[in-house]
């Protein structure tokens, strides 16, 4: 299940840490953090899953709902149109803990 379906609130800390208050199986609310730099990278100006350290090159990083957005540089030094990646596609809440799957 997508993490946002069982989150009271969520935000981005330091441009690369997803923070959320998520429910566990008993209905208790827990604060959880997930380092997005461990799972998302920048490939020639595109966000990509199963890569690392997008925040090292990104600028103007924002969380717009569950969409992570940023300006990402290309290999040639230019920038693409603003890019986004849907966190609900690969981030889940497993018993009150944010996990990448």
C-alpha contacts under 8 A as a table, 3 or more apart, distances in Angstrom:
res1	aa1	res2	aa2	distance
1	X	5	X	7.29
1	X	92	X	5.78
1	X	93	X	6.96
2	X	5	X	5.85
2	X	6	X	7.80
2	X	88	X	4.83
2	X	89	X	6.85
2	X	90	X	7.51
2	X	91	X	6.25
2	X	92	X	4.75
2	X	93	X	6.77
3	X	6	X	5.89
3	X	7	X	6.43
3	X	22	X	7.65
3	X	88	X	6.11
3	X	91	X	5.92
3	X	92	X	4.17
3	X	93	X	4.62
3	X	98	X	6.95
4	X	7	X	4.96
4	X	8	X	7.98
4	X	10	X	7.92
4	X	66	X	7.30
4	X	88	X	6.76
4	X	92	X	7.90
6	X	22	X	5.67
6	X	23	X	5.80
6	X	93	X	7.14
7	X	10	X	6.93
7	X	20	X	6.42
7	X	21	X	5.49
7	X	22	X	4.31
7	X	23	X	6.53
8	X	20	X	7.42
8	X	21	X	5.58
8	X	22	X	6.30
9	X	20	X	5.70
9	X	21	X	5.72
9	X	22	X	7.84
10	X	18	X	7.12
10	X	19	X	5.47
10	X	20	X	4.07
10	X	21	X	6.51
11	X	18	X	6.04
11	X	19	X	5.41
11	X	20	X	6.51
11	X	63	X	6.82
12	X	15	X	5.79
12	X	16	X	6.52
12	X	17	X	5.61
12	X	18	X	4.87
12	X	19	X	6.07
12	X	62	X	7.32
12	X	63	X	6.24
13	X	16	X	6.24
13	X	17	X	4.98
13	X	18	X	6.37
13	X	19	X	6.82
14	X	17	X	6.36
15	X	55	X	6.65
15	X	61	X	5.65
15	X	62	X	6.96
16	X	35	X	6.15
16	X	36	X	5.31
16	X	37	X	5.92
16	X	55	X	6.17
17	X	33	X	6.49
17	X	34	X	5.57
17	X	35	X	4.61
17	X	36	X	5.67
17	X	37	X	7.70
18	X	33	X	5.56
18	X	34	X	5.14
18	X	35	X	6.46
18	X	36	X	6.67
19	X	31	X	7.24
19	X	32	X	5.81
19	X	33	X	4.52
19	X	34	X	6.63
20	X	31	X	5.77
20	X	32	X	5.46
20	X	33	X	6.54
20	X	98	X	7.81
21	X	29	X	6.12
21	X	30	X	5.31
21	X	31	X	4.43
21	X	32	X	6.23
22	X	29	X	5.40
22	X	30	X	5.36
22	X	31	X	6.42
22	X	32	X	7.08
22	X	93	X	6.87
22	X	96	X	5.23
22	X	97	X	6.97
22	X	98	X	7.87
23	X	26	X	7.69
23	X	27	X	5.37
23	X	28	X	5.36
23	X	29	X	4.49
23	X	30	X	6.19
23	X	93	X	7.84
23	X	95	X	6.90
23	X	96	X	4.89
24	X	27	X	5.32
24	X	28	X	5.47
24	X	29	X	6.46
24	X	30	X	7.19
24	X	94	X	7.31
24	X	95	X	4.11
24	X	96	X	3.85
24	X	97	X	7.55
25	X	28	X	7.46
25	X	95	X	5.30
25	X	96	X	7.22
28	X	96	X	7.81
29	X	96	X	6.99
30	X	96	X	5.74
30	X	97	X	7.51
31	X	96	X	7.83
31	X	97	X	7.87
32	X	96	X	7.34
32	X	97	X	5.59
32	X	98	X	5.98
33	X	97	X	7.84
33	X	98	X	6.50
34	X	98	X	6.12
34	X	99	X	6.99
35	X	38	X	5.88
35	X	39	X	7.83
36	X	39	X	5.48
36	X	40	X	5.99
37	X	40	X	5.47
37	X	41	X	6.91
37	X	52	X	5.18
37	X	53	X	4.44
37	X	54	X	6.02
37	X	55	X	6.57
38	X	51	X	7.19
38	X	52	X	5.07
38	X	53	X	6.59
39	X	49	X	5.87
39	X	50	X	5.10
39	X	51	X	5.39
39	X	52	X	5.36
39	X	53	X	7.88
39	X	100	X	7.50
40	X	47	X	6.72
40	X	48	X	5.61
40	X	49	X	4.73
40	X	50	X	5.98
40	X	51	X	4.94
40	X	52	X	4.94
40	X	53	X	6.51
40	X	54	X	5.95
41	X	47	X	5.80
41	X	48	X	5.26
41	X	49	X	6.51
41	X	50	X	7.36
41	X	51	X	4.50
41	X	52	X	4.27
41	X	53	X	5.19
41	X	54	X	4.11
41	X	55	X	7.85
42	X	45	X	5.87
42	X	46	X	5.46
42	X	47	X	4.91
42	X	48	X	6.05
42	X	51	X	7.61
42	X	52	X	7.61
42	X	53	X	7.34
42	X	54	X	4.88
42	X	57	X	7.55
42	X	58	X	7.91
42	X	72	X	6.84
42	X	73	X	7.99
43	X	46	X	5.15
43	X	47	X	6.40
43	X	48	X	6.47
43	X	74	X	7.51
44	X	72	X	7.89
44	X	73	X	6.68
44	X	74	X	4.16
44	X	75	X	5.24
45	X	71	X	7.86
45	X	72	X	4.67
45	X	73	X	4.87
45	X	74	X	4.31
45	X	75	X	7.47
45	X	79	X	6.49
45	X	80	X	5.86
45	X	83	X	7.85
46	X	72	X	6.74
46	X	74	X	7.98
46	X	80	X	7.91
46	X	83	X	6.57
47	X	54	X	7.37
47	X	72	X	7.86
47	X	83	X	6.91
47	X	84	X	6.87
47	X	85	X	6.33
48	X	51	X	6.28
48	X	85	X	7.94
53	X	56	X	5.55
53	X	57	X	7.76
54	X	57	X	5.92
54	X	58	X	6.06
55	X	58	X	4.96
55	X	59	X	7.56
55	X	61	X	7.77
57	X	72	X	6.63
57	X	73	X	6.76
58	X	61	X	6.65
58	X	70	X	6.03
58	X	71	X	5.67
58	X	72	X	4.81
58	X	73	X	6.88
59	X	70	X	5.89
59	X	71	X	5.24
59	X	72	X	6.66
60	X	70	X	5.42
60	X	71	X	6.19
61	X	68	X	7.34
61	X	69	X	5.74
61	X	70	X	4.37
61	X	71	X	7.15
62	X	68	X	5.93
62	X	69	X	5.25
62	X	70	X	6.31
63	X	66	X	6.48
63	X	67	X	5.74
63	X	68	X	4.66
63	X	69	X	6.20
64	X	67	X	5.09
64	X	68	X	6.31
64	X	69	X	7.11
66	X	86	X	6.02
66	X	87	X	5.60
66	X	88	X	6.34
67	X	84	X	6.03
67	X	85	X	5.58
67	X	86	X	4.58
67	X	87	X	6.00
68	X	84	X	5.34
68	X	85	X	5.29
68	X	86	X	6.36
68	X	87	X	6.72
69	X	82	X	6.95
69	X	83	X	5.53
69	X	84	X	4.20
69	X	85	X	6.61
70	X	82	X	5.90
70	X	83	X	5.67
70	X	84	X	6.63
71	X	79	X	6.75
71	X	80	X	7.13
71	X	81	X	7.22
71	X	82	X	4.99
71	X	83	X	6.25
72	X	79	X	5.89
72	X	80	X	6.61
72	X	82	X	7.27
72	X	83	X	7.04
73	X	76	X	7.96
73	X	77	X	5.83
73	X	78	X	5.68
73	X	79	X	4.53
73	X	80	X	6.84
74	X	77	X	5.36
74	X	78	X	5.46
74	X	79	X	5.59
74	X	80	X	6.93
75	X	78	X	7.44
80	X	83	X	7.40
86	X	89	X	5.71
86	X	90	X	7.95
87	X	90	X	5.88
87	X	91	X	5.66
88	X	91	X	5.28
88	X	92	X	6.90
90	X	100	X	5.77
90	X	101	X	5.28
91	X	98	X	6.75
91	X	99	X	5.69
91	X	100	X	4.69
91	X	101	X	6.13
92	X	98	X	5.72
92	X	99	X	5.37
92	X	100	X	6.36
92	X	101	X	6.95
93	X	96	X	5.88
93	X	97	X	5.31
93	X	98	X	4.70
93	X	99	X	6.19
94	X	97	X	5.20
94	X	98	X	6.38
94	X	99	X	6.67
